Structures are given as C-alpha cells and as structure tokens.
Amino acid sequence: MISRTQRDLIPTYIFLVIIAFLSIFPFFWMIVSITNTNSDIFSGSMSFGSNLINNFNSFNEQVDLVRVLWNTTKVAVMGTFLTLLIASLAGYGFEMFKSRVRERVYQIILLTMMIPFAALMIPLFTLFAKSGLLDTHIAVVLPTVAWVYIIFYFRQSSKAFPAELREAARVDGMNEWQIFFFIYVPIMRSTYAAAFIIVFMANWNNFLWPLIVLQSDEMKTITLVISSLSSAYTPDYGAVMVGTVLATIPTLVVFFAMQRQFVQGMLGSIKQ
C-alpha cells in the first residue's frame, strides 16, 4: 500500500520524468539520425537505420576532421585556461584586497553584463581588423577571457577561503603570488572544476563570434563547419548529424569526468 508521503511525491516524480525525457530525447534523436538516410531524417524517423558508414564517409569527404578538431580544441583550451586565470585572479583580488574604490570598480564591471554582445561586435571587429588579427584564433579567444560572470563566481567562492591560511602563509614569508598559486588554487579546485566545465563548453560551442572573425576554411572550428554543411543548397543531414555527434562527445566527456567537482563547485563547497 502506498503511504501518504509516497503519494505526495508522485507529482514530483512525474515532473522529473518529463524533464529527463525532454533532456535525453535530442541526444537519442541525434544518435538515431546518424544511422538513417536524408529522407528518413527529414521524415522524422525514430528507428535505427543502416546508413551509418555512408554518413561517416560523406562527412569525411567534406571535412578535414583532424584539422577542425585541432582548431576547436586549441580555441577551447586556450580560452578556458586564460579565462580561469584572469577570472580567478580578479575574484581573488576583489575579495582579498581592501580599498575605497574596490566596490565601485566591481560594480562597474558587473554593469558590463547588461551590455549585449551584439552591441560589441562591430567595435570588436574594427579593433581586431586594425590590429591585423582577423582570421586568427587569438581574435576568437581574446573577447571571452574577461568573462564577468566567472569573475563574479570566483569572488563569491573566495568568500569561503580561510583568511587564516593567507595570514599564516604571509608569516611564513610567502608573497601574494605564491599564496595564490600554491594555497588558493589547490584549495579552490572544486570552484575551478565547475568554472572549467562552464567555460570549456562555452568556448567549444562558440558560434557567432568565430563566424564573424574566422574567414578561411583552414581556421574554422567545428560549429562553423557543421553550419556550412547544413546551409548547403542540398544539405546532407546525415553528415550534419555525424558532425553534431562528434562535436558533442568532448563536452560530454569533460562533464562526466568532472561531474562531482562541478556539483561541489556550484554548491560553493571547498574541499580541504
């Protein structure tokens, strides 16, 4: 017999099942689609087909996969490393160093979150054009390295950093850079893990800004390549789905490999 407590939980379970279905269904359809022909995909077939090899061959004929994955990995890793370094330094500095103008500067930085990226694209494009950096991966990475949300996230997480450790390190003769890299970074690894997943996924899936600044095929990332396949006069949906699966795998691997640290970091816990 079902208890009253269990009956009360039924709507919650139903809601969670619906959310789980809506989350998993796109991945299921993506996997099914790479095994079907164009006509099957277009008709919305939900059953596995026998066209997997043909779709992979078609994708390989149209795309230099090694070069595209190298370009995407380079942009994602470089952007993630620089963003975590700059954001954590900024968050640490805003929280640890006291000054009269600190909060005003921090508020001004937070206000920049209100400016849509679309309003910045033309000034940024002009800036990189005059700097001769168009069609380079540096131009893709630089506008993202001072991500205000990640700075905010690191400052909030830094509030839980034990001030006694910093004072003890100073007494032992360590300077501020040594405290940051040898004490702060290891203690805040859960925060770094959560930020790493967010920033890596954003850089890996970045589309709009690379579409504007990357002009040659040799420099394009996987999102641009998939877009060009789908916008062809006669789109090869099977090849598009193969590219989509290949683009999804690295982000899934990163997420599942760091899932535990991601949850800890988002909850604001610090693992000693």
N, C-alpha and C positions, 0 to 999 in steps of 0.2 A: 504494500500500500504506500502511495506517495505521501510524504509528510507535507505540512503546510509550507515549511521552508523551501522544500524542493519545488512545490507548485509556484511559489513566488519567483523562483529562479528561471522558470520556463521561458518567459518573455526575453530575459537576458540571453539565454542560450540561443533562442531563435534569431535574435538580433545579431549575435556573434557569428552564427552560421551564415546568415545573409552577407555580412561584411566579409567573411572568409571567402565565400563563393565569388563575390564581386572582385576581390583582390586576386584570386587564383585564376579566374576564368581567362583573362587576357593572356596569361602565360600558357595556359592549356591550348588556347586557340592558336597561339604563335607556334607552339610545338607541332600541333596538328597540321598547320598550314605549310610547314617546310616539307611535308611528305605528299602534298597534293599539287595538282596542275593549276594553271592560271584560272581555268574555268571553274574548277572545284572551289578554289579560294574565293573567287568572285561570287559564287552562288552561296557561300557561307557554309560549306561542308564541315561537319563536326566529327568526321570519321577519318582514321589514318589511311593514307594512300600509299602508292608505290613509286612516287616521283622524287624521292629524297636525293638520290645520286644525281639525277638530271638537274635538280635545283642547285646543288653544290657545284656541279660542273659549270652551270650557267653563271653563277656568282664568281667563280674563279676566272672565267674567261673575261669578265667585265671589270674585275677589281684586282689590283695588286695587294692582296691581303696582308702580306708581311709589312709592306711599306705603310699601309693605312693603320695597322695596329701599332707599329712603331711610332708613327706621328701622334696617334691618340694617347698612347702610354706616355710619351715624352711630355705632352701638354698636361696630362692629368697629374703625373708625378711631380713635375716641376712646379705647377700651380699649387698643388697641395702642400708641398714642402715649404714654399715661400709664404703661403697664406698662414700656415700653422706657426711658422717662425715669427712673422710680423705681428699676427694677431695675439699670440701668447706674450710676446714682449710688450705689446701695448696694454694688454689686460693686466699683466704683472705690474707694469709701471704705474698705470692709473690707480691700482689698488694699494700699492706699497708706498708710493712717494706722495707725501702731503705737500700741497701748495695752495695758494689763494685762488689761482686761476684753473686748477685741475678740473673742477666740476664744470666750469663754463666751457672749457675746451672739449670735455667729454660730451656735453650736451650738444655742442655744435656738430661733433662727429656723428652723434645719434640722429641729428636732424637730417643728415645727408641720406638717411634711409628713406626719407619721404620723397626723394627725387627719383622718378622712374628712369630706368636705364635707357629707355628710348630717347629721353631728353639729352642724354650724354653722348649718344652715338656719333652725332655729327662733329662736336668738338673733339672727341677722341680720335675719330677718323682723320680729321685735319691735323691733329697733333702728330699722329703716327706717320701720316703722309709726309709732313715736313721733316720728320726725323729719319725718313728713309727706312722705316721698319715695317711698312706694309708687306703682306705676304711672307711674314715670318712668324714663328711660333712665340717669340717674345711678345709680339703685339697681341697675341691671344691671351697670354698669361698675365701681363702687367696690370690691366684694369681690374683684375679679380683678386690681387694679392692683399689688398687692404679691405677685406670683407668686414663691414661694420658689424654685422650680426655675430660673426665669430669673435670679434674683439669684445663685444658685449658679453658673449657667452664665457669667454676666458676671464673677464673681470668678475662676473658673478661667481664663477667657480673659485677664483682666487680668494674670495672672502673666507673660504673654509681652510685656506692654507695656514698652518700653525705659525703664528708670528714668533713663537719661542725658538723654533728651529732657525729662523733667519737671524735672530739676535745671537743665538749660540754660535752660528757659523761666523758671524762678524767677530765675536770674541776670539774664535779660533784663527782669525786672520784672513778669512776668505773675503774677496771683493764681491761686488754685486753680480758680475758676470758668472763667477764661479758658483755663487749661491743659486743663480737662475738655472745654469746648465746641469749642475751636479746634485742639487737638492730639489728645486722646484719641479723641473721636468720629470724626474723619476716618480715623485710623489703624485703628480697630476697626470699620470699616464692614462687613467680612465677618461679624463677630460680630453686628452689628446686623441684617444681612440675614437671617441664619439665625434669629435670635430673632424678627424681624418675621414671617417665614412661620409659625413655630410659634404665635405669639400671635394673629396675624390669623385663622388657621384656627380656633383655639380660640374666639375671640370670635364669628366668623361662624357657627360651628356650635353655639354655646352653646344649650342647650335647657332643662335642668332649672331653673336659677335664674330665667331670664326667664319660664318657665311659672308660677313662684310669685309673682313681683312685678309682672308686667305683666297687668293685668286688662281693659283696654279694647281693642277691636279697633284703634283708631287708633294704639296704641303697639306693637303686636305685630311681631315680627321674622319672617323667612321660615320659620324652623324651626317656629315655633308655628302659622303659617298652614297649612303642609303637614300638620302633625299634626292640626289641626282638620278638614282635608279628608278625611284617612284615617280619622278616628274618627266620621264621619257615619253615620247609620242605613243609608244605601246609598252606600258610598264610591265616588267617581268616580276609579278608579285611573289613567285616562288623564290627568286634570287633576293628580293627585298626582305622576305621573311628570314632567309638564311643570314643575311647581314644583321637583321634585328636580333636574332638569337646570339650571334657571335658578339654583338655589342653589349648584350645583357649579361653574358656569362661572367666577365671580370667583376662587374659591380656586385653580382650575387655572391661570388667567391669572397670578395672583400667583406661584404656584410656578414655572411655566415661565419667567416673566420674570426670576426671581431664583434660578434653579436653581444656576448656577455659584457665586454668592456663598454660597448655602446650604451647598453641599458644602465650600467653603473655610472657612466659619464653623464647621461641625461638626467639621472636622478640626483646628480650632484655629490655622489659619494666619493670619498678619497680612500683608496686602498693603501694602507701603510706598508 
